[in-house]
């Protein structure tokens, strides 16, 4: 009989401990939920910077939401819908202010295509996306007068510009003309014959110092992907 009473007491104690643990976790969850969804921690101020056309109106859904539940991934829908967006990050200023920074891909070139009866003008971005857009930074000017144009041409333009940005060159003063078979360029009186528009990164690296340091007015003609002839002293 005493054995049964002791066994019953042990079971009762175990059940009571289980109840206490369960009650503790329930209370903890309630406290966390109250903390997260409390009016004190709801977004009241949103500041957006880094973009000329994406503003706080694109983030209205976050007003009055818990600031504690917002992460960078919360803004993925904007990045997915706008291919010019490189990344979006945010900073929380507690208790209720959200600062959002938007970075767009670098604009590389403004391309004018004269091959159609009505010329078109588009902007090429670093990620190879192309669209009609206002210029947000200095770009090279490219004119296509004849075709066909190789599918990799835009990629070549990106590598050329990214290479030339390593030099002290005014990118906006570089003019390029693609006539369907060769690429001609000019920069402050220097005429450049790139020959075929391939390996432009290597060619850009080869003439970068010339464009950066010389005031010589001359013609530059490539004879290989990394060699050219010119009358200027480098």
C-alpha positions in Angstrom: 0.0 0.0 0.0 2.8 2.4 0.9 4.5 1.6 -2.4 1.4 2.5 -4.3 1.1 5.8 -2.5 4.7 6.7 -3.2 4.4 5.8 -6.8 1.2 7.9 -7.1 3.1 10.8 -5.5 6.0 10.5 -7.9 3.6 10.5 -10.9 1.8 13.5 -9.5 5.1 15.4 -9.0 6.2 14.6 -12.6 2.8 15.8 -14.0 3.1 19.0 -12.0 6.6 19.7 -13.3 5.4 19.0 -16.9 2.5 21.5 -16.3 4.9 24.1 -15.0 7.3 23.7 -18.0 4.3 23.9 -20.4 2.9 27.0 -18.6 6.3 28.7 -18.7 6.6 28.2 -22.5 3.1 29.4 -23.1 3.8 32.5 -21.0 7.1 33.1 -22.9 5.3 32.8 -26.3 2.6 35.3 -25.1 5.3 37.8 -23.9 7.2 37.5 -27.2 4.0 37.9 -29.2 3.0 41.0 -27.2 6.5 42.4 -27.6 6.5 41.8 -31.4 3.0 43.1 -32.1 2.8 45.9 -29.6 1.8 49.2 -31.0 5.0 50.7 -29.6 7.0 48.7 -32.1 5.0 49.4 -35.2 6.4 51.3 -38.1 5.4 55.0 -38.2 8.1 56.6 -40.3 9.7 55.3 -43.5 12.6 57.0 -45.3 13.8 55.9 -48.7 17.1 56.9 -50.3 19.2 55.9 -53.3 16.5 56.0 -56.0 14.9 58.8 -58.0 11.6 57.0 -58.6 11.2 54.4 -55.8 9.9 56.2 -52.7 8.0 55.5 -49.5 4.8 55.0 -51.4 6.2 51.6 -52.7 6.5 50.6 -49.0 3.1 51.6 -47.7 2.3 48.0 -46.7 4.9 48.2 -43.9 3.2 51.1 -42.1 1.8 49.9 -38.8 3.5 46.5 -39.2 5.9 45.3 -36.5 9.3 46.7 -37.1 10.8 43.5 -35.5 9.5 41.3 -38.3 11.0 43.3 -41.2 14.1 41.9 -42.9 15.9 42.7 -46.2 14.1 39.8 -47.8 10.8 41.6 -47.1 11.6 43.8 -50.0 12.4 41.1 -52.5 9.2 41.7 -54.5 10.5 45.2 -55.5 13.8 43.8 -56.6 12.1 41.0 -58.6 9.8 43.5 -60.3 12.6 46.0 -61.2 15.6 44.6 -62.9 17.6 47.8 -62.5 17.7 47.3 -58.7 20.9 45.8 -57.5 20.0 45.4 -53.8 17.8 46.8 -51.0 18.9 47.1 -47.4 17.3 48.7 -44.4 18.1 50.1 -41.0 15.7 50.0 -38.0 15.7 53.0 -35.8 13.8 51.9 -32.8 11.1 52.0 -31.8 9.2 52.9 -35.1 11.4 54.3 -37.9 12.5 52.4 -41.0 15.3 53.7 -43.3 15.5 51.9 -46.6 18.5 52.2 -49.1 18.1 51.2 -52.7 21.0 50.6 -55.0 20.5 50.4 -58.8 22.8 48.7 -61.2 25.3 51.1 -62.8 24.2 52.5 -66.1 26.8 51.7 -68.8 25.8 53.1 -72.1 23.1 55.1 -73.9 22.5 53.2 -77.2 20.9 54.8 -80.2 19.9 52.4 -83.0 19.5 54.0 -86.4 18.8 50.8 -88.3 15.0 51.3 -88.2 12.9 54.0 -89.8 12.2 55.3 -86.3 15.5 55.5 -84.3 15.3 54.0 -80.8 17.3 55.0 -77.7 17.8 52.7 -74.7 20.0 52.5 -71.7 22.3 49.5 -71.0 22.8 48.6 -67.4 25.8 46.7 -65.8 23.6 43.6 -65.4 22.9 43.7 -69.2 19.3 44.8 -68.7 18.2 47.3 -71.4 15.3 49.7 -71.2 14.3 53.3 -72.0 15.3 55.4 -69.0 16.6 58.7 -67.8 20.3 58.8 -67.2 21.3 58.5 -63.5 25.1 58.5 -64.0 27.7 59.2 -66.7 27.6 56.7 -69.6 29.3 56.2 -73.0 27.2 57.1 -76.0 26.8 54.4 -78.6 25.3 54.7 -82.0 24.5 51.7 -84.2 24.3 52.7 -87.9 24.2 49.3 -89.5 23.8 45.6 -88.7 23.9 42.9 -87.8 25.1 43.3 -84.2 26.4 40.3 -82.4 24.4 39.1 -79.4 27.4 39.6 -77.1 27.9 43.3 -78.1 26.2 44.6 -74.9 28.4 42.4 -72.8 31.5 43.7 -74.5 30.3 47.3 -73.8 29.9 46.5 -70.1 33.5 45.1 -69.9 34.9 48.0 -71.8 33.3 50.6 -69.6 34.1 48.8 -66.4 37.8 48.6 -67.5 37.9 52.3 -68.5 36.5 53.3 -65.1 39.8 52.2 -63.6 41.4 55.2 -65.3 40.8 58.9 -64.8 38.6 59.3 -67.9 35.4 61.2 -68.5 33.2 58.4 -69.6 30.5 60.7 -70.9 32.9 62.0 -73.5 33.5 58.6 -75.1 31.5 58.2 -78.3 31.3 54.8 -80.1 29.9 54.0 -83.5 29.1 50.4 -84.5 28.6 50.0 -88.3 27.8 46.4 -88.3 31.4 45.1 -88.8 33.7 47.4 -86.8 33.6 49.7 -83.8 34.9 53.2 -84.0 35.4 55.5 -81.0 36.4 59.0 -80.2 37.6 60.7 -77.0 38.7 64.4 -76.8 40.1 64.4 -80.4 41.5 60.9 -80.2 40.0 58.6 -82.9 40.1 54.9 -82.0 39.6 52.0 -84.4 38.6 49.0 -82.3 38.3 46.8 -85.4 35.8 44.1 -84.5 33.9 44.8 -81.3 35.4 41.8 -79.4 37.8 41.6 -76.5 36.9 45.2 -75.6 38.0 44.8 -72.0 41.5 44.0 -73.2 41.5 46.8 -75.7 40.2 49.2 -73.1 43.0 48.3 -70.8 45.6 48.8 -73.6 44.5 52.3 -74.4 43.4 53.4 -70.9 46.7 55.2 -70.1 46.7 56.9 -73.5 43.2 58.3 -72.9 44.0 59.2 -69.3 47.3 61.1 -69.7 47.8 62.4 -73.2 46.5 65.5 -74.9 47.6 64.2 -78.2 45.1 64.5 -81.1 45.6 61.4 -83.1 44.3 58.1 -84.5 44.6 54.9 -82.7 44.3 51.6 -84.6 44.3 48.2 -83.0 46.4 45.5 -84.8 45.5 42.9 -82.2 43.4 42.6 -79.1 46.1 44.3 -76.9 48.3 46.1 -79.4 47.7 49.3 -81.4 49.6 51.9 -83.5 49.5 55.6 -82.8 51.7 58.7 -83.3 51.3 59.8 -79.7 54.0 59.3 -77.2 52.8 57.3 -74.2 
